[in-house]
Amino acid sequence: MTPPHSPYTEIPVMLDDVVALSRDRVKMDEKTVLRYANRKPAKHAAEMALVERSMPDLPAGARVLDAPCGAGRLSLWMAQQGWDVSAMDLGSAAADFTRKLLTDNALSGEVDVGDVFAMPWERREFKLVVCFRLIHHFPDAQIREKLLTELARVADQHLLVSYLSPWSYTGLKRWLRYRLTGRRSRQNHTSLTELQSVLEPLGFILARDVAQRRYFHALHMAYFIRVSNR
Ligand SMILES: C[S@@+](CC[C@H](N)C(=O)[O-])C[C@H]1O[C@@H](n2cnc3c(N)ncnc32)[C@H](O)[C@@H]1O
């Protein structure tokens, strides 16, 4: 197996080290969680519209997981649907913020601090699992595979994962800059085929691929359904 590369150097390192490095870079502290909660209203609205267009109809009380939850906007939306929400984030500031957001809106949910690469739940514990705006932080396909495998483990029926499509204005611009200058973006674009190649052997097929704005914005939500018990 080829060792992955650190996002910072071209020296091959162990997969766990890369996960640790990436994790340190992405983890939200108090300052970033506030910044995230107050991101541009138009950007937030467009991302939430993508979430709403992607989500399946589920009955009230359906057990769902938002991982990672960040500042809790998806947890809030899912709790407002009447679903039974669990949420997790590596940053305790993010978990605290999400917990408070739910309480302030007279909603409930279980919010934990934890690592999405090693979650505490049983296999197929949740009817739906959503992982929004995380996978693009990981520069290596092996890390992304590890993440997808863990998400698929706890998802019983529905698995939604956002990714940045390479077939977009931003994706092509970053690719061109890399070819011309060797400079990599911190945001990693992933093909839908890569997601499918990991999830299909685990029993999931693609139900739909929803773009924020196809070919213009890179952000997509891939919605997978479990079709076999693997
Ligand atoms: C860009 S935010 C997205 C949050 C949320 N899904 C949203 O879109 O509002 C990424 C989040 O991933 C969390 N994170 C990074 N690595 C993680 C890991 N290994 N396990 C759990 N959370 C992680 C960070 O703390 C941060 O809150």
The ligand as a MOL file (V3000), in Angstrom:
LIG
                    3D

  0  0  0     0  0            999 V3000
M  V30 BEGIN CTAB
M  V30 COUNTS 27 29 0 0 0
M  V30 BEGIN ATOM
M  V30 1 C -16.2390 23.1870 8.1260 0
M  V30 2 S -16.9030 22.6100 9.6400 0 CHG=1
M  V30 3 C -18.4630 21.9580 9.1140 0
M  V30 4 C -19.4600 21.8480 10.2310 0
M  V30 5 C -20.9160 21.5310 9.8300 0
M  V30 6 N -21.0320 20.2370 9.2100 0
M  V30 7 C -21.4850 22.6160 8.9500 0
M  V30 8 O -21.4230 22.5140 7.7470 0
M  V30 9 O -21.9750 23.5980 9.4840 0 CHG=-1
M  V30 10 C -15.9110 21.1800 9.9340 0
M  V30 11 C -16.0230 20.6280 11.3530 0
M  V30 12 O -15.3620 19.3710 11.4090 0
M  V30 13 C -14.8590 19.1910 12.7150 0
M  V30 14 N -13.8810 18.0990 12.6630 0
M  V30 15 C -12.6840 18.0710 12.0390 0
M  V30 16 N -12.1130 16.8540 12.1420 0
M  V30 17 C -12.9840 16.0970 12.8720 0
M  V30 18 C -12.9700 14.7560 13.3300 0
M  V30 19 N -11.9410 13.9590 13.0510 0
M  V30 20 N -14.0130 14.3070 14.0400 0
M  V30 21 C -15.0720 15.1110 14.3290 0
M  V30 22 N -15.1370 16.3980 13.9120 0
M  V30 23 C -14.1140 16.8820 13.1970 0
M  V30 24 C -14.3090 20.5670 13.0620 0
M  V30 25 O -14.1520 20.7500 14.4570 0
M  V30 26 C -15.3700 21.4610 12.4500 0
M  V30 27 O -16.3430 21.8030 13.4020 0
M  V30 END ATOM
M  V30 BEGIN BOND
M  V30 1 1 1 2
M  V30 2 1 2 3
M  V30 3 1 2 10
M  V30 4 1 3 4
M  V30 5 1 4 5
M  V30 6 1 5 6
M  V30 7 1 5 7
M  V30 8 2 7 8
M  V30 9 1 7 9
M  V30 10 1 10 11
M  V30 11 1 11 12
M  V30 12 1 11 26
M  V30 13 1 12 13
M  V30 14 1 13 14
M  V30 15 1 13 24
M  V30 16 1 14 15
M  V30 17 1 14 23
M  V30 18 2 15 16
M  V30 19 1 16 17
M  V30 20 1 17 18
M  V30 21 2 17 23
M  V30 22 1 18 19
M  V30 23 2 18 20
M  V30 24 1 20 21
M  V30 25 2 21 22
M  V30 26 1 22 23
M  V30 27 1 24 25
M  V30 28 1 24 26
M  V30 29 1 26 27
M  V30 END BOND
M  V30 END CTAB
M  END
